[in-house]
Amino acid sequence: MNPQSFWKKYQFTANQALHYKAGYAEVFIKHIQNGWLVKSQLNDQASDELIVEEVADLADDSDVLHFHTGKSHELIVVPALPNKAVVFRNNRNIKISAGESANLFFRIPLTMQFYFQEVKDENRLMEMPLQRLSDTWFGEIDSGEPAYSIGSNYEKSFSEIRATAWEAVSSVGIINNTAGVLELQRLILRVEDFNIYLKNNQLLTSHATIEFKGQEQAGSVNLGFRKDIHGEKPVLAAKPRSSDTKNLLRRSFFFIKNMYQN
């Protein structure tokens, strides 16, 4: 199933039940009078495709969640990026000379969000990560932050990356604005601030341009899109989790060398 047929608004009839499957996750949802029944689980093996199918019924057992939302029969399924920043660890000895830049492309596992009637926080029934990510810590012990690890999951050109249907491709340009060589060890991406776009059948995040100014300084960041990757008129599939642009600039991006390896 293509993304346009999966990430969309669904019109439910009375007592209709649908089964959603993507990545390692599957969710069963049934429309009942004045609400919804929801059951979810993470599997040991991933589904290569996005799947939606009607099922005969959803048994109301102890694992089923009840949502009383009124008479709305509309359900909206939305892609989202992880609810914490993700940390990349370099295992290919990437070094960027003074005044030079490098482009990296990451595969970011998505989260599946369910809203009734309208996409807003108070209407969210639930969200389900499509892959369980490992927790990590980024930064100093007393001033760092929890994050998710995506390991060394990246490529150096857009044509080389092979993302699944349940991953978004994130493009990052890194500029070394120092007098020395930047040895990239770990990089944190604050994906809560990224848009998600759709081009053809692939989901893409905002393009991040990161300027490294030195080990003791916070780098600067700009979010946008690249025409050669996103197209002339990018189609917005989902807005960022965070809407505070001041927070993005304050927190910025950081590079850390040889610290807190997983």
FENJO-V622292 format. One record per residue. N is the residue number from 0. RES is the residue in one small letter. PHI is phi in whole degrees, 0 to 359 (999 if undefined). PSI is psi in whole degrees, -180 to 180 (* if undefined). Layout:
n = <N/N>
res = <RES/RES>
phi = <PHI/PHI>
psi = <PSI/PSI>
This chain:
n = <0/1/2/3/4/5/6/7/8/9/10/11/12/13/14/15/16/17/18/19/20/21/22/23/24/25/26/27/28/29/30/31/32/33/34/35/36/37/38/39/40/41/42/43/44/45/46/47/48/49/50/51/52/53/54/55/56/57/58/59/60/61/62/63/64/65/66/67/68/69/70/71/72/73/74/75/76/77/78/79/80/81/82/83/84/85/86/87/88/89/90/91/92/93/94/95/96/97/98/99/100/101/102/103/104/105/106/107/108/109/110/111/112/113/114/115/116/117/118/119/120/121/122/123/124/125/126/127/128/129/130/131/132/133/134/135/136/137/138/139/140/141/142/143/144/145/146/147/148/149/150/151/152/153/154/155/156/157/158/159/160/161/162/163/164/165/166/167/168/169/170/171/172/173/174/175/176/177/178/179/180/181/182/183/184/185/186/187/188/189/190/191/192/193/194/195/196/197/198/199/200/201/202/203/204/205/206/207/208/209/210/211/212/213/214/215/216/217/218/219/220/221/222/223/224/225/226/227/228/229/230/231/232/233/234/235/236/237/238/239/240/241/242/243/244/245/246/247/248/249/250/251/252/253/254/255/256/257/258/259/260/261>
res = <m/n/p/q/s/f/w/k/k/y/q/f/t/a/n/q/a/l/h/y/k/a/g/y/a/e/v/f/i/k/h/i/q/n/g/w/l/v/k/s/q/l/n/d/q/a/s/d/e/l/i/v/e/e/v/a/d/l/a/d/d/s/d/v/l/h/f/h/t/g/k/s/h/e/l/i/v/v/p/a/l/p/n/k/a/v/v/f/r/n/n/r/n/i/k/i/s/a/g/e/s/a/n/l/f/f/r/i/p/l/t/m/q/f/y/f/q/e/v/k/d/e/n/r/l/m/e/m/p/l/q/r/l/s/d/t/w/f/g/e/i/d/s/g/e/p/a/y/s/i/g/s/n/y/e/k/s/f/s/e/i/r/a/t/a/w/e/a/v/s/s/v/g/i/i/n/n/t/a/g/v/l/e/l/q/r/l/i/l/r/v/e/d/f/n/i/y/l/k/n/n/q/l/l/t/s/h/a/t/i/e/f/k/g/q/e/q/a/g/s/v/n/l/g/f/r/k/d/i/h/g/e/k/p/v/l/a/a/k/p/r/s/s/d/t/k/n/l/l/r/r/s/f/f/f/i/k/n/m/y/q/n>
phi = <999/282/300/298/274/259/274/194/267/245/259/265/267/300/67/286/233/237/245/251/223/203/58/269/254/217/226/252/226/236/273/240/299/64/170/216/250/225/224/222/199/255/259/282/239/273/273/287/239/272/230/229/214/279/240/296/195/231/294/273/252/291/269/268/266/253/239/258/238/95/269/299/247/258/235/244/255/234/282/218/273/306/275/223/299/245/244/260/242/279/239/241/58/281/232/241/292/303/78/255/220/217/247/232/231/246/258/248/298/271/241/258/249/237/236/260/68/207/277/206/306/289/257/282/283/190/221/222/294/273/207/283/263/280/282/214/234/237/109/290/299/265/224/277/206/288/205/254/264/248/61/248/276/202/226/258/214/296/290/273/283/236/274/280/291/250/234/252/267/245/260/226/254/246/250/265/262/226/268/238/277/266/261/281/254/224/219/257/245/272/291/299/261/266/286/241/244/240/230/55/248/239/273/232/268/306/275/253/252/245/254/268/248/137/296/266/241/288/285/258/218/231/251/189/214/246/298/288/253/269/95/293/230/300/267/284/264/199/274/295/296/260/248/265/292/296/295/300/291/293/282/54/235/224/249/228/251/57/227/50/292/288>
psi = <135/160/-36/-29/-14/-52/93/-175/135/138/114/144/171/128/13/142/134/150/121/132/127/135/-132/0/149/143/132/131/132/134/124/176/121/25/-156/149/136/134/135/159/154/133/166/-25/145/149/131/-18/163/127/133/127/149/140/158/-41/171/111/134/83/-170/-16/-2/133/140/128/121/104/4/-158/2/135/13/134/131/125/122/137/146/156/166/155/5/164/157/146/128/139/124/128/15/15/54/125/136/120/161/131/2/176/164/149/133/151/125/151/119/117/139/169/144/121/144/125/146/137/-47/146/96/156/-43/-11/6/123/-48/169/152/118/141/-6/136/119/151/140/146/177/136/124/-167/159/-40/-8/8/-160/152/148/179/147/133/16/-137/42/85/165/167/0/150/-34/-21/-21/138/86/148/176/-17/22/151/146/128/121/134/128/128/124/126/95/56/177/-1/-179/133/117/108/116/-57/148/131/134/120/78/-12/-20/2/140/162/128/160/125/121/-118/22/134/136/146/175/149/131/128/118/127/120/123/1/157/-30/2/146/135/166/157/142/134/138/-143/159/130/-34/-17/-48/-15/173/-41/88/139/118/120/-31/144/166/156/-41/137/9/94/-29/-37/-39/-45/-37/-45/-36/-157/151/150/136/135/128/42/139/52/146/*>
